[in-house]
Amino acid sequence: TLRVLNKLKNGMHDIETNSILVDVFDEITIKKNIKDKIIFKGKFNKKINKNKNTVKDTLKILRKHKLINDFYKISIKKNIPIFAGLGGGTSNSASIVKYFLKSSINNALLNELEKKVGSDLKLFLYNNSFQKNLKIVLKAKNKLQLPIIILFPNIDCKTKEIYKKVDNFSLSSKKRYLKKINEKQFLKYIQSDRNDLQKIVEKKYFKISMLIKNIDIQK
């Protein structure tokens, strides 16, 4: 689910969403090196900016805070498509930070990473989370093991472009997702909920609209 609550003065949109981490991931190898060297490979590496990316930004911020001293060769096999709304670049950053720090991330570092790398970084700190708004992400009480199908129609759907077209806002669902509920109740909630970006995406990309219609008629 994704509710767009309002637009903030800085141009960002305040959102409420549920997130569950799934077993689709990029593979990262980290080794000490005489200088930083970032290598992207794998099926979805071609459209990544090799000079400016979340991995370079993360290393720069960690050095600024004196949390690392050495240089590294970091190899990333991209199994997550870019521009797919799956948080591939942000999850890479979160994984690298967790690898180096081995402990919780302090708020000052977290805020700087979110500004530079991605506002969704907090979502990768918990397996199940509820994002109350852009600043507050809470660990969900419910450890749900749901079957999830991911379809990628080979379309580069840039999040920033979609948010530009948002002109209606939703009320918060309040705290209903924070309560301890079973899978049946959770599914009932999300079936009656919505994704405020979906209609915009469907209008922009006919192929996605047809995919969703075909999913809807499945038993």
Order of alpha helices (4+ residues) and beta strands (2+ residues): beta-beta-beta-beta-alpha-beta-alpha-alpha-beta-beta-alpha-alpha-alpha-alpha
